[in-house]
Amino acid sequence: MFCIFESGEKELIQLKNVEKIYQTENGSVHALNDVSLEINEGEIFGIIGYSGAGKSTLIRLINLLEKPTSGTISIGDRQLTDLSDRQLREERRTIGMIFQHFNLLWSRTVAENIAFPLELTKIKKKQKEKRIADLIRMVGLEGKESAYPSQLSGGQKQRVGIARALANNPRVLLCDEATSALDPKTTDSILSLLLEINKSLGLTIVLITHEMSVIQKICSKVAVLDKGKIVEEGAVNDVFAHPKQPITQEFVGAHAANKVKHSGDTLAISDWTRVRIRSVDARLIQRHLSSLFGREHLLVRVLETYAVQDGSAEETIVAIQGPAEEIDSALSGVKSDGLETEVIHAYV
Ligand SMILES: Nc1ncnc2c1ncn2[C@@H]1O[C@H](COP(=O)(O)OP(=O)(O)OP(=O)(O)O)[C@@H](O)[C@H]1O
């Protein structure tokens, strides 16, 4: 049975004034510019940005696969930038990583892939076998122990990647676009697994993505990276509700438009006002939806309802048609009860 760890406010990862400059034949590339970040223990922290923003560089700096040009990186009370190569190898065992293209060993079975990081430790054979069996159970791959990666679906391959990353009981899991190669349904199942692992093991997760939906589904905090700089950062709820920077507004807008596009809605979109309603109390949303449906001059359709982050709030997107003053008055009623509402302007 899983036990639940609550994320605390204890800082675990700290990046201070980090710069990364790559030297290339065509000159230098300033990939990260004065980046400072603090990530708390037990948190799921998302870093979002467009291609070339510096996300991969940033996540690879956290386990020092890339060395910063200047600045410091620490995990717990250890400053990684001060460690010798041997100490760093040791420290890396406490940091697992999963990748967009899984990085599995194709000539090894599922069990042998998961065993790989354990081969570098002094663990006894019996213990190793038990650990592998536990990990396979944890990621839901029972029965696939002897399969080869080529015989697995994308989602199953990523489950192997997750089990392998967890083999040495890391404190931190780094996810490098871990769901970008997966379809939406498989993405959901992998994100649910990550959330479950975060809750049950108290594991701190740092992920990079270009998709706001990934951030929204599992992260509690988000940092927006643009041209090597963090331009906005905060609790996902706040950043979603009140995006300040144009790039953040773009991510949030595109996400909302995407939701409408995928909602299966066949309405004449332009005739309808689309509103996002958010509350920490799902019953309150339901109550207000009932009252919206009961209004004589309004047509109301629920396009989508979903939990945000780890289920601490719920959002519903509704389409409403009717006289503008009726819509305004209905939404004032919703707002006066403390629910957040936002008219979504970014249509398909
Ligand atoms: N090894 C390298 N040598 C030289 N330049 C690099 C290297 N790695 C990354 N860069 C450059 O640094 C910048 C940031 O790249 P990075 O891969 O970190 O961005 P990203 O946000 O992860 O992009 P993507 O999502 O496309 O992978 C880019 O201009 C890239 O060309």
The ligand as a Gaussian input file, in Angstrom:
#p B3LYP/6-31G(d) Opt

LIG

0 1
 N       26.219000      21.032000     -26.817000
 C       25.890000      22.219000     -27.330000
 N       26.781000      22.943000     -28.028000
 C       26.459000      24.158000     -28.535000
 N       25.259000      24.748000     -28.389000
 C       24.323000      24.075000     -27.701000
 C       24.580000      22.775000     -27.149000
 N       23.452000      22.344000     -26.509000
 C       22.547000      23.318000     -26.685000
 N       23.052000      24.357000     -27.374000
 C       22.370000      25.605000     -27.730000
 O       21.887000      26.187000     -26.518000
 C       20.588000      26.746000     -26.696000
 C       19.624000      26.063000     -25.722000
 O       19.474000      24.697000     -26.134000
 P       18.634000      23.631000     -25.303000
 O       18.751000      22.325000     -26.019000
 O       19.043000      23.681000     -23.880000
 O       17.163000      24.232000     -25.450000
 P       15.746000      23.489000     -25.280000
 O       14.829000      24.493000     -24.694000
 O       15.941000      22.210000     -24.549000
 O       15.353000      23.202000     -26.773000
 P       14.675000      21.865000     -27.401000
 O       13.313000      21.766000     -26.765000
 O       14.628000      22.164000     -28.865000
 O       15.585000      20.741000     -27.048000
 C       20.235000      26.537000     -28.153000
 O       20.591000      27.712000     -28.857000
 C       21.126000      25.386000     -28.593000
 O       21.429000      25.448000     -29.963000

